[in-house]
Amino acid sequence: MDEKEFKKLEEVLIQVGLKIAKRGEGAIFVVGTVSYQCLVEQAVPKFKAVNNPKLLESLAIMDGAIILDEDGFVEAYGVMIKSRETLKNFGTRHSAALSAAKGDNLVVMVSEEDKKIRIFRKSKLLLEIDARQKDIQHNIPAVVNILEFIGAGAVGSFGTILLVPNLGLALLPGVVLFGSAYYIFKNISRKFNGYYPFRKVQQKSL
């Protein structure tokens, strides 16, 4: 899958995740290779997620995770991922998401408890989206661009930092980034030719 197709897949996963979150339900999407056990019969033929987001949504609200291959096809649904990692102060779904986020795997997790979408990669939590934020769906293309800018390998390079949105983050309300403030600003600045869209943030160690 090329970069353009992958960004489209990210957008679809987040958009579907938002719909699920707003209903107060949970889900996990894993793009990549992970060990899992099927909890339900795999009766739905393999299909490309971006071509059928409604079917993807229907499968996602079943118990268990959805696994997509590197080309964006749904490989399995309703599966159990063995949790080898834990995310402090969060439940089993978060632990499964963190455990699945190995290597280049992309994990998009929907929390039914707080109606937030959390995105993981390289065994790190990268970004959080609040589905309760008004018109948040219109900002999804920009969110996907930010994911590209910050780079999974940068997260945690200087310790884990939570960037709390303030007035300077009005460009993307309802979105919280995790990782190195320096690296994030450095990459976003380069993409915007020196312009920082996040001029004012509060920083708090996790």
GULUMVO-670515 format. One line per 5 residues: number of its first residue (from 1); their letters; for each residue x, y negated, z of N, C-alpha, C, CB. Coordinates in nm, 4 decimals. Glycine has a CB too. Example, Ala and Ser with C-alpha at 12.3 -4.5 7.8 and 13.67 -1.06 7.14 Angstrom:
1> AS> 1.3190/0.5690/0.7800/1.2300/0.4500/0.7800/1.3200/0.3300/0.7800/1.1308/0.4473/0.9046 | 1.2850/0.2250/0.7080/1.3670/0.1060/0.7140/1.2900/-0.0030/0.7870/1.4084/0.0598/0.5725
This chain:
1> MDEKE> 0.0845/0.1193/0.0000/0.0000/0.0000/0.0000/0.0884/-0.1248/0.0000/-0.0958/-0.0003/0.1229 | 0.0617/-0.2177/-0.0933/0.1424/-0.3390/-0.0961/0.0927/-0.4376/0.0094/0.1391/-0.4034/-0.2363 | 0.1656/-0.5485/0.0240/0.1361/-0.6455/0.1295/-0.0049/-0.7028/0.1180/0.2373/-0.7582/0.1258 | -0.0466/-0.7350/-0.0034/-0.1792/-0.7929/-0.0247/-0.2886/-0.6956/0.0173/-0.1975/-0.8323/-0.1717 | -0.2747/-0.5698/-0.0202/-0.3741/-0.4686/0.0156/-0.3768/-0.4447/0.1663/-0.3452/-0.3373/-0.0577
6> FKKLE> -0.2583/-0.4473/0.2281/-0.2514/-0.4249/0.3721/-0.3189/-0.5388/0.4482/-0.1055/-0.4104/0.4169 | -0.2993/-0.6621/0.4021/-0.3643/-0.7761/0.4658/-0.5160/-0.7672/0.4518/-0.3131/-0.9072/0.4055 | -0.5624/-0.7199/0.3373/-0.7058/-0.7020/0.3172/-0.7598/-0.5970/0.4134/-0.7357/-0.6618/0.1717 | -0.6847/-0.4889/0.4312/-0.7253/-0.3849/0.5252/-0.7328/-0.4408/0.6670/-0.6278/-0.2661/0.5195 | -0.6329/-0.5200/0.7064/-0.6347/-0.5813/0.8389/-0.7593/-0.6673/0.8574/-0.5086/-0.6657/0.8604
11> EVLIQ> -0.7918/-0.7463/0.7552/-0.9106/-0.8314/0.7618/-1.0370/-0.7484/0.7822/-0.9230/-0.9153/0.6343 | -1.0502/-0.6403/0.7054/-1.1690/-0.5553/0.7155/-1.1784/-0.4918/0.8542/-1.1664/-0.4457/0.6070 | -1.0687/-0.4419/0.9062/-1.0692/-0.3802/1.0388/-1.1096/-0.4799/1.1461/-0.9322/-0.3221/1.0709 | -1.0593/-0.6019/1.1352/-1.0934/-0.7040/1.2350/-1.2387/-0.7472/1.2209/-1.0007/-0.8260/1.2214 | -1.2852/-0.7652/1.0974/-1.4245/-0.8050/1.0755/-1.5203/-0.6988/1.1289/-1.4506/-0.8293/0.9257
16> VGLKI> -1.4927/-0.5725/1.1000/-1.5752/-0.4638/1.1515/-1.5664/-0.4604/1.3038/-1.5315/-0.3280/1.0911 | -1.4452/-0.4804/1.3560/-1.4258/-0.4838/1.5004/-1.5067/-0.5933/1.5675/-1.2802/-0.5024/1.5320 | -1.5163/-0.7095/1.5041/-1.5945/-0.8198/1.5587/-1.7416/-0.7825/1.5697/-1.5782/-0.9444/1.4722 | -1.7945/-0.7186/1.4680/-1.9353/-0.6777/1.4707/-1.9609/-0.5801/1.5854/-1.9756/-0.6136/1.3363 | -1.8678/-0.4864/1.6021/-1.8822/-0.3875/1.7082/-1.8716/-0.4543/1.8453/-1.7758/-0.2772/1.6937
21> AKRGE> -1.7750/-0.5444/1.8599/-1.7531/-0.6126/1.9881/-1.8732/-0.6965/2.0281/-1.6290/-0.7008/1.9809 | -1.9332/-0.7647/1.9322/-2.0477/-0.8517/1.9628/-2.1677/-0.7722/2.0118/-2.0869/-0.9327/1.8398 | -2.1733/-0.6438/1.9782/-2.2815/-0.5576/2.0267/-2.2466/-0.4943/2.1615/-2.3120/-0.4480/1.9239 | -2.1268/-0.5240/2.2106/-2.0847/-0.4682/2.3384/-2.0425/-0.3232/2.3312/-2.1940/-0.4817/2.4368 | -1.9937/-0.2806/2.2125/-1.9463/-0.1436/2.1951/-1.7956/-0.1442/2.1725/-2.0190/-0.0743/2.0770
26> GAIFV> -1.7322/-0.0279/2.1838/-1.5881/-0.0176/2.1690/-1.5474/0.0684/2.0505/-1.5280/0.0376/2.2945 | -1.4207/0.0569/2.0106/-1.3696/0.1357/1.8977/-1.2171/0.1261/1.8940/-1.4311/0.0863/1.7627 | -1.1565/0.2218/1.8235/-1.0120/0.2177/1.7972/-0.9885/0.2560/1.6515/-0.9333/0.3138/1.8937 | -0.9094/0.1747/1.5808/-0.8657/0.2055/1.4452/-0.7142/0.2202/1.4477/-0.9107/0.0947/1.3434 | -0.6637/0.3298/1.3929/-0.5193/0.3523/1.3849/-0.4808/0.3692/1.2390/-0.4765/0.4770/1.4684
31> VGTVS> -0.3900/0.2856/1.1911/-0.3378/0.2987/1.0552/-0.1964/0.3544/1.0661/-0.3396/0.1607/0.9784 | -0.1785/0.4767/1.0214/-0.0474/0.5401/1.0314/-0.0589/0.6845/1.0758/0.0414/0.4634/1.1278 | 0.0503/0.7384/1.1244/0.0576/0.8787/1.1634/0.0557/0.8922/1.3146/0.1834/0.9442/1.1059 | -0.0357/0.9744/1.3653/-0.0467/0.9952/1.5099/-0.1056/1.1337/1.5345/-0.1347/0.8839/1.5770 | -0.0700/1.1948/1.6460/-0.1272/1.3249/1.6826/-0.2651/1.3030/1.7431/-0.0346/1.4014/1.7826
36> YQCLV> -0.3607/1.3840/1.7002/-0.4964/1.3676/1.7510/-0.5704/1.5006/1.7476/-0.5725/1.2619/1.6694 | -0.6832/1.5021/1.8180/-0.7710/1.6193/1.8198/-0.9110/1.5742/1.7824/-0.7702/1.6896/1.9597 | -0.9710/1.6398/1.6831/-1.1058/1.6030/1.6389/-1.2100/1.6460/1.7421/-1.1370/1.6668/1.5019 | -1.2982/1.5547/1.7753/-1.4056/1.5823/1.8702/-1.5367/1.6151/1.8001/-1.4251/1.4640/1.9626 | -1.5459/1.5819/1.6711/-1.6678/1.6073/1.5942/-1.6305/1.6702/1.4602/-1.7489/1.4759/1.5728
41> EQAVP> -1.7276/1.7343/1.3975/-1.7051/1.7923/1.2653/-1.6799/1.6810/1.1640/-1.8260/1.8793/1.2219 | -1.5805/1.6996/1.0785/-1.5426/1.5982/0.9798/-1.6252/1.6168/0.8520/-1.3902/1.6062/0.9481 | -1.7509/1.5727/0.8581/-1.8443/1.5953/0.7478/-1.8390/1.4864/0.6408/-1.9843/1.6053/0.8016 | -1.7825/1.3708/0.6747/-1.7776/1.2591/0.5794/-1.6511/1.2706/0.4948/-1.7818/1.1215/0.6537 | -1.6629/1.2734/0.3621/-1.5444/1.2817/0.2756/-1.4522/1.1608/0.2952/-1.5869/1.2918/0.1280
46> KFKAV> -1.3267/1.1813/0.2655/-1.2269/1.0751/0.2764/-1.2670/0.9568/0.1880/-1.0863/1.1276/0.2366 | -1.2581/0.8352/0.2403/-1.2939/0.7166/0.1631/-1.2039/0.6001/0.2011/-1.4415/0.6796/0.1852 | -1.1960/0.5016/0.1108/-1.1123/0.3848/0.1358/-1.1897/0.2843/0.2198/-1.0654/0.3205/0.0029 | -1.1327/0.2461/0.3321/-1.2038/0.1633/0.4305/-1.2513/0.0305/0.3731/-1.1145/0.1371/0.5496 | -1.1669/-0.0357/0.2923/-1.2040/-0.1684/0.2417/-1.3210/-0.1617/0.1448/-1.0851/-0.2338/0.1734
51> NNPKL> -1.3468/-0.0452/0.0872/-1.4562/-0.0305/-0.0095/-1.5899/0.0014/0.0562/-1.4225/0.0778/-0.1087 | -1.5874/0.0408/0.1828/-1.7121/0.0782/0.2497/-1.7055/0.0424/0.3992/-1.7399/0.2299/0.2315 | -1.7018/-0.0878/0.4318/-1.6916/-0.1284/0.5721/-1.8123/-0.0879/0.6563/-1.6736/-0.2773/0.5802 | -1.9308/-0.0746/0.5948/-2.0500/-0.0341/0.6698/-2.0378/0.1097/0.7187/-2.1757/-0.0496/0.5833 | -1.9871/0.1977/0.6326/-1.9653/0.3361/0.6743/-1.8566/0.3415/0.7810/-1.9270/0.4247/0.5533
56> LESLA> -1.7525/0.2619/0.7628/-1.6442/0.2550/0.8613/-1.6998/0.2153/0.9982/-1.5352/0.1542/0.8159 | -1.7869/0.1142/0.9992/-1.8468/0.0688/1.1242/-1.9306/0.1787/1.1895/-1.9328/-0.0546/1.0994 | -2.0072/0.2503/1.1086/-2.0914/0.3574/1.1613/-2.0087/0.4671/1.2271/-2.1765/0.4167/1.0503 | -1.8958/0.5015/1.1661/-1.8094/0.6055/1.2206/-1.7339/0.5561/1.3437/-1.7108/0.6532/1.1142 | -1.7030/0.4270/1.3452/-1.6203/0.3706/1.4525/-1.6899/0.3715/1.5872/-1.5805/0.2297/1.4182
61> IMDGA> -1.8229/0.3617/1.5881/-1.8937/0.3535/1.7152/-1.9181/0.4905/1.7778/-2.0251/0.2826/1.6960 | -1.8758/0.5953/1.7081/-1.8801/0.7289/1.7684/-1.7717/0.7374/1.8744/-1.8617/0.8410/1.6607 | -1.7849/0.8342/1.9659/-1.6782/0.8562/2.0631/-1.5501/0.8951/1.9898/-1.7184/0.9658/2.1658 | -1.4385/0.8367/2.0322/-1.3111/0.8690/1.9701/-1.2649/0.7637/1.8718/-1.3203/1.0005/1.9010 | -1.1449/0.7820/1.8214/-1.0802/0.6845/1.7329/-1.0985/0.7209/1.5861/-0.9313/0.6743/1.7654
66> IILDE> -1.0698/0.6218/1.5003/-1.0654/0.6432/1.3554/-0.9196/0.6360/1.3116/-1.1532/0.5372/1.2785 | -0.8778/0.7336/1.2327/-0.7409/0.7385/1.1813/-0.7435/0.7098/1.0323/-0.6745/0.8764/1.2099 | -0.6616/0.6136/0.9890/-0.6486/0.5802/0.8472/-0.5058/0.6088/0.8033/-0.6862/0.4312/0.8204 | -0.4918/0.6579/0.6808/-0.3564/0.6827/0.6318/-0.2932/0.5533/0.5803/-0.3582/0.7894/0.5204 | -0.1707/0.5634/0.5324/-0.0962/0.4443/0.4915/-0.1524/0.3765/0.3672/0.0466/0.4805/0.4670
71> DGFVE> -0.2447/0.4433/0.2977/-0.3097/0.3835/0.1815/-0.4470/0.3267/0.2159/-0.3228/0.4860/0.0707 | -0.4832/0.3303/0.3442/-0.6094/0.2709/0.3867/-0.7296/0.3621/0.3753/-0.6347/0.1498/0.3083 | -0.7076/0.4925/0.3537/-0.8179/0.5878/0.3485/-0.8458/0.6428/0.4886/-0.7859/0.7032/0.2500 | -0.9742/0.6595/0.5214/-1.0118/0.7176/0.6497/-0.9792/0.8665/0.6464/-1.1633/0.6938/0.6806 | -0.8865/0.9051/0.7300/-0.8393/1.0445/0.7350/-0.9223/1.1269/0.8329/-0.6906/1.0498/0.7749
76> AYGVM> -0.9603/1.0649/0.9456/-1.0375/1.1360/1.0473/-1.1121/1.0345/1.1333/-0.9452/1.2258/1.1352 | -1.2167/1.0816/1.1982/-1.2969/0.9944/1.2850/-1.3459/1.0754/1.4045/-1.4175/0.9322/1.2069 | -1.3846/1.0047/1.5102/-1.4280/1.0748/1.6307/-1.3187/1.1624/1.6876/-1.5501/1.1585/1.6015 | -1.1953/1.1083/1.6960/-1.0829/1.1896/1.7422/-1.0314/1.1395/1.8770/-0.9695/1.1883/1.6384 | -0.9661/1.2279/1.9483/-0.9041/1.1938/2.0757/-0.7539/1.1800/2.0565/-0.9360/1.3004/2.1832
81> IKSRE> -0.7003/1.0686/2.1014/-0.5558/1.0447/2.0972/-0.5010/1.0663/2.2370/-0.5222/0.9004/2.0450 | -0.4009/1.1504/2.2490/-0.3426/1.1755/2.3805/-0.2687/1.0515/2.4270/-0.2477/1.2975/2.3771 | -0.3015/1.0050/2.5461/-0.2405/0.8835/2.6003/-0.1108/0.9156/2.6731/-0.3375/0.8122/2.6950 | -0.0019/0.8620/2.6225/0.1278/0.8790/2.6880/0.1742/0.7485/2.7515/0.2324/0.9288/2.5877 | 0.1038/0.6404/2.7199/0.1377/0.5096/2.7736/0.0169/0.4553/2.8506/0.1805/0.4115/2.6596
86> TLKNF> 0.0428/0.3600/2.9386/-0.0660/0.2938/3.0100/-0.0488/0.1433/2.9978/-0.0697/0.3371/3.1593 | -0.1605/0.0737/2.9907/-0.1610/-0.0724/2.9878/-0.2187/-0.1183/3.1204/-0.2437/-0.1293/2.8656 | -0.1340/-0.1791/3.1998/-0.1705/-0.2154/3.3366/-0.2994/-0.2963/3.3404/-0.0578/-0.2942/3.4023 | -0.3867/-0.2588/3.4326/-0.5139/-0.3277/3.4577/-0.6187/-0.3031/3.3480/-0.4890/-0.4767/3.4711 | -0.5922/-0.2077/3.2571/-0.6884/-0.1755/3.1526/-0.7200/-0.0260/3.1564/-0.6342/-0.2167/3.0134
91> GTRHS> -0.8261/0.0137/3.0846/-0.8752/0.1507/3.0903/-0.8142/0.2451/2.9888/-1.0203/0.1504/3.0729 | -0.8826/0.3598/2.9702/-0.8287/0.4677/2.8872/-0.8224/0.4313/2.7395/-0.9119/0.5922/2.9044 | -0.9172/0.3520/2.6904/-0.9139/0.3135/2.5490/-0.7883/0.2310/2.5189/-1.0412/0.2333/2.5114 | -0.7535/0.1406/2.6102/-0.6326/0.0600/2.5915/-0.5080/0.1483/2.5962/-0.6240/-0.0504/2.6992 | -0.5069/0.2462/2.6859/-0.3928/0.3378/2.6952/-0.3765/0.4178/2.5666/-0.4098/0.4329/2.8146
96> AALSA> -0.4894/0.4627/2.5100/-0.4841/0.5370/2.3840/-0.4330/0.4484/2.2716/-0.6224/0.5931/2.3482 | -0.4777/0.3231/2.2693/-0.4345/0.2296/2.1648/-0.2849/0.2044/2.1739/-0.5112/0.0968/2.1757 | -0.2357/0.1806/2.2953/-0.0928/0.1556/2.3131/-0.0109/0.2785/2.2760/-0.0633/0.1143/2.4576 | -0.0595/0.3960/2.3120/0.0109/0.5203/2.2802/0.0170/0.5451/2.1301/-0.0566/0.6379/2.3490 | -0.0877/0.5042/2.0571/-0.0923/0.5257/1.9123/-0.0092/0.4247/1.8349/-0.2349/0.5204/1.8642
101> AKGDN> 0.0280/0.3151/1.8993/0.0974/0.2060/1.8303/0.2476/0.2300/1.8233/0.0698/0.0735/1.9002 | 0.2869/0.3465/1.7781/0.4279/0.3825/1.7666/0.4816/0.3460/1.6296/0.4478/0.5317/1.7930 | 0.6069/0.3055/1.6247/0.6698/0.2738/1.4965/0.5941/0.1663/1.4219/0.6799/0.3978/1.4107 | 0.5640/0.1936/1.2949/0.4946/0.0961/1.2115/0.3424/0.1116/1.2159/0.5426/0.1082/1.0690 | 0.2926/0.2001/1.3007/0.1474/0.2150/1.3121/0.0825/0.0834/1.3534/0.1123/0.3253/1.4133
106> LVVMV> -0.0313/0.0548/1.2935/-0.1118/-0.0601/1.3319/-0.2346/-0.0089/1.4065/-0.1527/-0.1456/1.2072 | -0.2635/-0.0661/1.5224/-0.3800/-0.0262/1.6007/-0.4669/-0.1479/1.6278/-0.3375/0.0411/1.7333 | -0.5928/-0.1387/1.5890/-0.6916/-0.2432/1.6174/-0.7924/-0.1820/1.7144/-0.7624/-0.2965/1.4846 | -0.7965/-0.2354/1.8360/-0.8820/-0.1801/1.9405/-0.9911/-0.2793/1.9792/-0.7988/-0.1421/2.0634 | -1.1127/-0.2309/1.9943/-1.2260/-0.3141/2.0347/-1.2648/-0.2759/2.1771/-1.3473/-0.2972/1.9368
111> SEEDK> -1.2662/-0.3741/2.2666/-1.3011/-0.3492/2.4062/-1.4486/-0.3785/2.4297/-1.2139/-0.4344/2.5000 | -1.5208/-0.2801/2.4788/-1.6626/-0.3010/2.5082/-1.6814/-0.3794/2.6379/-1.7353/-0.1665/2.5174 | -1.5807/-0.3787/2.7252/-1.5922/-0.4466/2.8534/-1.5916/-0.5988/2.8397/-1.4800/-0.4033/2.9442 | -1.4971/-0.6516/2.7636/-1.4862/-0.7980/2.7542/-1.5100/-0.8522/2.6129/-1.3496/-0.8415/2.8015 | -1.5527/-0.7646/2.5204/-1.5839/-0.8052/2.3827/-1.4650/-0.8735/2.3150/-1.7047/-0.8991/2.3817
116> KIRIF> -1.3466/-0.8163/2.3337/-1.2265/-0.8684/2.2700/-1.1620/-0.7614/2.1830/-1.1270/-0.9190/2.3754 | -1.0988/-0.8069/2.0765/-1.0231/-0.7186/1.9878/-0.8759/-0.7382/2.0201/-1.0532/-0.7482/1.8357 | -0.8055/-0.6280/2.0390/-0.6616/-0.6357/2.0686/-0.5859/-0.5573/1.9623/-0.6296/-0.5803/2.2121 | -0.4790/-0.6184/1.9132/-0.4020/-0.5592/1.8034/-0.2634/-0.5209/1.8548/-0.3909/-0.6578/1.6827 | -0.2255/-0.3959/1.8291/-0.0999/-0.3398/1.8784/-0.0117/-0.2956/1.7625/-0.1268/-0.2216/1.9725
121> RKSKL> 0.1190/-0.3052/1.7853/0.2168/-0.2490/1.6921/0.3516/-0.2402/1.7629/0.2276/-0.3354/1.5618 | 0.4349/-0.1439/1.7235/0.5660/-0.1251/1.7861/0.5538/-0.1110/1.9372/0.6584/-0.2420/1.7520 | 0.4483/-0.0442/1.9827/0.4231/-0.0242/2.1260/0.4093/-0.1552/2.2021/0.5346/0.0576/2.1871 | 0.3592/-0.2579/2.1336/0.3400/-0.3895/2.1948/0.2008/-0.4418/2.1625/0.4478/-0.4891/2.1461 | 0.1457/-0.5167/2.2553/0.0223/-0.5898/2.2299/0.0603/-0.7202/2.1616/-0.0584/-0.6156/2.3624
126> LLEID> 0.0101/-0.7411/2.0387/0.0487/-0.8582/1.9604/-0.0492/-0.9738/1.9742/0.0613/-0.8205/1.8156 | -0.1767/-0.9434/1.9709/-0.2743/-1.0499/1.9529/-0.4096/-1.0073/2.0062/-0.2852/-1.0889/1.8056 | -0.4849/-1.1049/2.0566/-0.6176/-1.0793/2.1125/-0.7168/-1.1784/2.0525/-0.6161/-1.0899/2.2680 | -0.8343/-1.1283/2.0144/-0.9380/-1.2122/1.9530/-1.0660/-1.1989/2.0349/-0.9631/-1.1717/1.8033 | -1.1236/-1.3104/2.0718/-1.2458/-1.3113/2.1508/-1.3663/-1.3176/2.0576/-1.2466/-1.4303/2.2498
131> ARQKD> -1.4424/-1.2079/2.0513/-1.5581/-1.2023/1.9614/-1.6691/-1.2978/2.0016/-1.6125/-1.0622/1.9565 | -1.6632/-1.3488/2.1247/-1.7665/-1.4403/2.1724/-1.7443/-1.5830/2.1241/-1.7718/-1.4380/2.3234 | -1.6248/-1.6102/2.0690/-1.5953/-1.7435/2.0185/-1.6817/-1.7738/1.8956/-1.4453/-1.7563/1.9840 | -1.7473/-1.8860/1.8955/-1.8362/-1.9233/1.7858/-1.7610/-1.9295/1.6527/-1.9025/-2.0582/1.8150 | -1.8176/-1.8678/1.5500/-1.7644/-1.8694/1.4131/-1.6233/-1.8116/1.4033/-1.7642/-2.0111/1.3600
136> IQHNI> -1.5859/-1.7242/1.4950/-1.4509/-1.6674/1.4934/-1.4235/-1.5913/1.3641/-1.4312/-1.5748/1.6131 | -1.5268/-1.5357/1.3026/-1.5071/-1.4562/1.1802/-1.4473/-1.5377/1.0665/-1.6392/-1.3964/1.1352 | -1.4681/-1.6699/1.0689/-1.4150/-1.7543/0.9619/-1.2627/-1.7713/0.9723/-1.4830/-1.8913/0.9653 | -1.2074/-1.7409/1.0888/-1.0641/-1.7578/1.1096/-0.9835/-1.6301/1.0877/-1.0395/-1.8085/1.2478 | -1.0497/-1.5212/1.0484/-0.9792/-1.3942/1.0362/-0.8654/-1.3977/0.9332/-1.0772/-1.2859/0.9993
141> PAVVN> -0.8824/-1.4591/0.8137/-0.7680/-1.4664/0.7215/-0.6463/-1.5356/0.7840/-0.8086/-1.5401/0.5944 | -0.6713/-1.6406/0.8628/-0.5606/-1.7103/0.9285/-0.4977/-1.6223/1.0356/-0.6090/-1.8425/0.9903 | -0.5785/-1.5451/1.1065/-0.5258/-1.4526/1.2068/-0.4335/-1.3501/1.1418/-0.6408/-1.3817/1.2806 | -0.4747/-1.2971/1.0278/-0.3928/-1.1984/0.9562/-0.2605/-1.2615/0.9124/-0.4694/-1.1424/0.8330 | -0.2644/-1.3866/0.8694/-0.1412/-1.4548/0.8321/-0.0477/-1.4706/0.9518/-0.1727/-1.5914/0.7719
146> ILEFI> -0.1033/-1.5015/1.0679/-0.0215/-1.5162/1.1883/0.0434/-1.3827/1.2245/-0.1068/-1.5684/1.3063 | -0.0309/-1.2741/1.2093/0.0272/-1.1426/1.2357/0.1491/-1.1186/1.1475/-0.0769/-1.0323/1.2131 | 0.1396/-1.1628/1.0233/0.2521/-1.1493/0.9310/0.3679/-1.2386/0.9758/0.2089/-1.1851/0.7867 | 0.3372/-1.3592/1.0208/0.4410/-1.4553/1.0589/0.5233/-1.4077/1.1781/0.3781/-1.5894/1.0910 | 0.4547/-1.3600/1.2836/0.5276/-1.3334/1.4080/0.6138/-1.2085/1.3986/0.4303/-1.3193/1.5234
151> GAGAV> 0.5689/-1.1073/1.3248/0.6497/-0.9873/1.3087/0.6498/-0.9027/1.4346/0.7914/-1.0242/1.2713 | 0.6150/-0.7747/1.4211/0.6047/-0.6860/1.5365/0.7376/-0.6702/1.6093/0.5541/-0.5506/1.4930 | 0.8486/-0.6701/1.5360/0.9780/-0.6491/1.5988/1.0189/-0.7611/1.6917/1.0816/-0.6316/1.4948 | 0.9589/-0.8791/1.6768/0.9945/-0.9932/1.7594/0.9302/-0.9889/1.8957/0.9568/-1.1196/1.6908 | 0.8171/-0.9213/1.9065/0.7402/-0.9247/2.0297/0.8195/-0.8617/2.1432/0.6062/-0.8530/2.0117
156> GSFGT> 0.8304/-0.9338/2.2517/0.9016/-0.8834/2.3681/1.0515/-0.9070/2.3636/0.8757/-0.7384/2.3828 | 1.1019/-0.9704/2.2575/1.2452/-0.9910/2.2454/1.3018/-1.0753/2.3590/1.2766/-1.0559/2.1135 | 1.2231/-1.1690/2.4074/1.2679/-1.2583/2.5136/1.1822/-1.2420/2.6383/1.2648/-1.4034/2.4661 | 1.1238/-1.1244/2.6568/1.0300/-1.1040/2.7661/0.8886/-1.1290/2.7160/1.0632/-1.1963/2.8857 | 0.7907/-1.0718/2.7813/0.6534/-1.0864/2.7358/0.5958/-1.2178/2.7853/0.5675/-0.9689/2.7835
161> ILLVP> 0.5471/-1.2980/2.6942/0.4915/-1.4287/2.7254/0.3478/-1.4324/2.6744/0.5771/-1.5436/2.6626 | 0.2582/-1.4850/2.7554/0.1208/-1.5058/2.7114/0.1044/-1.6513/2.6723/0.0191/-1.4661/2.8220 | 0.0656/-1.6754/2.5478/0.0425/-1.8121/2.5013/-0.1052/-1.8439/2.5199/0.0857/-1.8300/2.3515 | -0.1351/-1.9268/2.6156/-0.2730/-1.9596/2.6467/-0.3191/-2.0749/2.5589/-0.2888/-1.9949/2.7956 | -0.4291/-2.0595/2.4826/-0.4736/-2.1671/2.3943/-0.5055/-2.2947/2.4712/-0.5956/-2.1228/2.3156
166> NLGLA> -0.4587/-2.4069/2.4187/-0.4872/-2.5376/2.4761/-0.5372/-2.6250/2.3624/-0.3605/-2.6003/2.5467 | -0.5387/-2.7560/2.3779/-0.5885/-2.8442/2.2736/-0.5090/-2.8295/2.1444/-0.5843/-2.9881/2.3208 | -0.3816/-2.7959/2.1567/-0.2976/-2.7842/2.0383/-0.3250/-2.6602/1.9559/-0.1552/-2.7855/2.0781 | -0.4099/-2.5691/2.0079/-0.4414/-2.4457/1.9363/-0.5817/-2.4510/1.8774/-0.4280/-2.3249/2.0294 | -0.6290/-2.5700/1.8511/-0.7643/-2.5878/1.7982/-0.7806/-2.5235/1.6606/-0.7982/-2.7360/1.7901
171> LLPGV> -0.6690/-2.5021/1.5909/-0.6748/-2.4395/1.4595/-0.7378/-2.3005/1.4671/-0.5350/-2.4305/1.3991 | -0.7086/-2.2267/1.5749/-0.7597/-2.0917/1.5899/-0.8174/-2.0718/1.7302/-0.6488/-1.9890/1.5621 | -0.9328/-2.1274/1.7601/-0.9942/-2.1064/1.8907/-1.0337/-1.9612/1.9100/-1.1160/-2.1962/1.9072 | -1.0177/-1.9129/2.0328/-1.0551/-1.7753/2.0621/-0.9476/-1.6734/2.0315/-1.1765/-1.7407/1.9869 | -0.8254/-1.7194/1.9975/-0.7164/-1.6281/1.9627/-0.5997/-1.6497/2.0586/-0.6710/-1.6491/1.8154
176> VLFGS> -0.5484/-1.5404/2.1147/-0.4336/-1.5461/2.2055/-0.3220/-1.4605/2.1467/-0.4720/-1.4973/2.3499 | -0.2015/-1.5162/2.1442/-0.0849/-1.4449/2.0927/0.0000/-1.3945/2.2081/-0.0015/-1.5355/2.0001 | 0.0628/-1.2790/2.1896/0.1542/-1.2249/2.2884/0.2914/-1.2093/2.2240/0.1026/-1.0892/2.3444 | 0.3964/-1.2424/2.2982/0.5306/-1.2247/2.2454/0.6176/-1.3447/2.2738/0.5257/-1.1989/2.0973 | 0.7277/-1.3547/2.2051/0.8222/-1.4620/2.2284/0.7741/-1.5922/2.1668/0.9580/-1.4252/2.1732
181> AYYIF> 0.7564/-1.6955/2.2493/0.7126/-1.8267/2.1996/0.8139/-1.8816/2.0999/0.6932/-1.9262/2.3166 | 0.9401/-1.8637/2.1298/1.0451/-1.9163/2.0416/1.0360/-1.8548/1.9030/1.1839/-1.8900/2.1014 | 1.0262/-1.7209/1.8985/1.0255/-1.6524/1.7697/0.9000/-1.6864/1.6907/1.0358/-1.5012/1.7895 | 0.7855/-1.6896/1.7612/0.6603/-1.7229/1.6944/0.6687/-1.8614/1.6330/0.5427/-1.7149/1.7923 | 0.7128/-1.9593/1.7098/0.7219/-2.0958/1.6589/0.8218/-2.1058/1.5438/0.7616/-2.1914/1.7713
186> KNISR> 0.9310/-2.0347/1.5569/1.0344/-2.0372/1.4537/0.9807/-1.9888/1.3196/1.1533/-1.9517/1.4959 | 0.9068/-1.8773/1.3226/0.8542/-1.8211/1.1988/0.7392/-1.9019/1.1419/0.8095/-1.6799/1.2216 | 0.6484/-1.9477/1.2289/0.5374/-2.0287/1.1807/0.5886/-2.1600/1.1248/0.4361/-2.0542/1.2926 | 0.6876/-2.2179/1.1897/0.7456/-2.3432/1.1411/0.8042/-2.3265/1.0022/0.8530/-2.3931/1.2370 | 0.8742/-2.2137/0.9802/0.9350/-2.1898/0.8502/0.8289/-2.1765/0.7421/1.0218/-2.0648/0.8542
191> KFNGY> 0.7185/-2.1079/0.7749/0.6112/-2.0895/0.6773/0.5417/-2.2210/0.6442/0.5096/-1.9892/0.7294 | 0.5356/-2.3103/0.7457/0.4653/-2.4364/0.7253/0.5627/-2.5514/0.6998/0.3778/-2.4679/0.8461 | 0.6872/-2.5184/0.6599/0.7887/-2.6189/0.6284/0.8095/-2.7177/0.7422/0.7504/-2.6938/0.5027 | 0.8209/-2.6639/0.8641/0.8530/-2.7480/0.9776/0.7339/-2.7931/1.0586/0.9258/-2.8654/0.9315 | 0.6110/-2.7694/1.0110/0.4918/-2.8119/1.0853/0.4514/-2.7047/1.1852/0.3748/-2.8421/0.9890
196> YPFRK> 0.4320/-2.7434/1.3104/0.3884/-2.6506/1.4147/0.2396/-2.6662/1.4355/0.4648/-2.6748/1.5471 | 0.1569/-2.5695/1.3993/0.0141/-2.5790/1.4265/-0.0164/-2.5616/1.5750/-0.0616/-2.4751/1.3454 | 0.0791/-2.5083/1.6527/0.0597/-2.4879/1.7954/0.1499/-2.5841/1.8724/0.0891/-2.3405/1.8349 | 0.1192/-2.7104/1.8743/0.2077/-2.8092/1.9353/0.2008/-2.8056/2.0880/0.1725/-2.9486/1.8852 | 0.0872/-2.7716/2.1434/0.0733/-2.7712/2.2880/0.0199/-2.6362/2.3329/-0.0194/-2.8854/2.3350
201> VQQKS> 0.1020/-2.5658/2.4140/0.0578/-2.4403/2.4728/0.1021/-2.4363/2.6166/0.1125/-2.3191/2.3950 | 0.0318/-2.3582/2.6945/0.0756/-2.3271/2.8296/0.1366/-2.1881/2.8241/-0.0428/-2.3352/2.9337 | 0.2414/-2.1653/2.8992/0.3061/-2.0350/2.9003/0.2947/-1.9745/3.0380/0.4531/-2.0457/2.8579 | 0.2626/-1.8467/3.0417/0.2478/-1.7774/3.1686/0.3029/-1.6366/3.1528/0.0991/-1.7748/3.2149 | 0.3950/-1.5990/3.2407/0.4512/-1.4644/3.2343/0.3451/-1.3635/3.2728/0.5744/-1.4511/3.3261
206> L> 0.3455/-1.2507/3.2021/0.2516/-1.1433/3.2354/0.3065/-1.0615/3.3513/0.2252/-1.0525/3.1124
